[in-house]
């Protein structure tokens, strides 16, 4: 990384990428990168402001006279990065610089880091903002009568904290360009909002001491699923391990006498569960029939995932001993399995005009049996607040019909960014892209959360798009940034800014 000139223009971008690679900026620890950005602004004489949560904005006014400026635009990025490293690597993200290196893959240059995340997400946004600021200051970039608010937010990676708690007086403008996308031929103009909540159900139990001699323990495991992101991967025909196991248990419960002791599966609300298991008692004399019945059900379920879940598997194990003799009461078991069997999961609605875009979805994310209760975590997403609320109301109604003793605890709520495919900014963005590259850009909405959702909620008249260069493997030590794509997006970004008025 000593010879930055070989990376091409703009040189200022690569200089800033190199500089910030030496600065610690893990989520919730943005103080060093914030000070660096503020010092750069101060050196060039630009006014900077900070809000209570730690976001900062730099005012880059029209250089001739502020009175002549006719348009205010916000360029936005986040300052934090995901700090991940390979196992066994001696690297302290709180003080050690990243070790940048250039690699070549199929004739293309990529920038990566040795054994750690690169932080291109969203270091590229920081570098683009600072490069523009520097070029305006030096007079080598004339954007005409345009004012820029360069917005740098905190803690995007762990929960969009900076955006969700931003002082609304920090920015203003007609347009906002978010610099946090990862494909240079796709612009994002909308995203889903969401609600993550936990259903905590009081566990009703009974003892099996009197009939225990006629029973044997059994453990059923579902595993081998791909899993994935509960937003962007929800429409890829991937199995939900909890729903698959519940379908088996529901059918077992209608044909045999079974006594469920526990259900466990899933971990994170934003992940499709890959593994789950149940421990139960069954009649010893029926163990062979029950195994055959389970295998028959599973073979039918597996057909639904042909072509996507090739490693989907089941394990059925008889247990010599089970800790404890307490199981779900029969009445509770019936109610509980019924509810889980009926619970929606996956895409609920598709977007009416955007082919293949998920509009509303639900992910049955995790289930854990505790000493006196069972906790189920669910994540719902939708492109509109109305449909997000309707789906939540349906879950509430389903619980009400079950007559289970259950409470709903809201963990997180975040707004949607409804896409406007006919906005003035979208039309200009498409036109300029075609004029420069002689090809159409893909305009998309995504079924995941973005900071723009909060900005759109705060400033409903502000038009927004999200763009950026090609980044692969973000959030992992395999993260890499395409060098030529950086040049492409820079060329486009400057042309867009010059033609927005």
Secondary structure as UniProt FT lines:
FT   HELIX           4..7
FT   HELIX           11..20
FT   TURN            21..22
FT   TURN            27..28
FT   HELIX           31..44
FT   STRAND          47..50
FT   TURN            52..53
FT   STRAND          56..60
FT   HELIX           66..68
FT   STRAND          71..78
FT   TURN            87..88
FT   TURN            93..95
FT   STRAND          100..105
FT   TURN            106..107
FT   STRAND          108..113
FT   HELIX           120..138
FT   STRAND          146..153
FT   TURN            157..159
FT   HELIX           161..164
FT   TURN            168..169
FT   STRAND          175..178
FT   TURN            184..185
FT   STRAND          186..191
FT   STRAND          193..202
FT   STRAND          205..207
FT   HELIX           209..214
FT   STRAND          215..223
FT   TURN            230..235
FT   HELIX           241..255
FT   STRAND          259..265
FT   TURN            269..270
FT   STRAND          276..283
FT   HELIX           284..286
FT   HELIX           287..303
FT   TURN            304..308
FT   TURN            310..311
FT   STRAND          313..319
FT   STRAND          326..328
FT   HELIX           330..342
FT   STRAND          346..350
FT   TURN            355..356
FT   STRAND          358..369
FT   STRAND          373..382
FT   HELIX           385..402
FT   STRAND          406..414
FT   TURN            421..422
FT   HELIX           424..437
FT   STRAND          442..446
FT   HELIX           452..458
FT   TURN            460..461
FT   STRAND          463..466
FT   STRAND          471..472
FT   TURN            474..475
FT   TURN            477..478
FT   STRAND          480..482
FT   HELIX           483..498
//
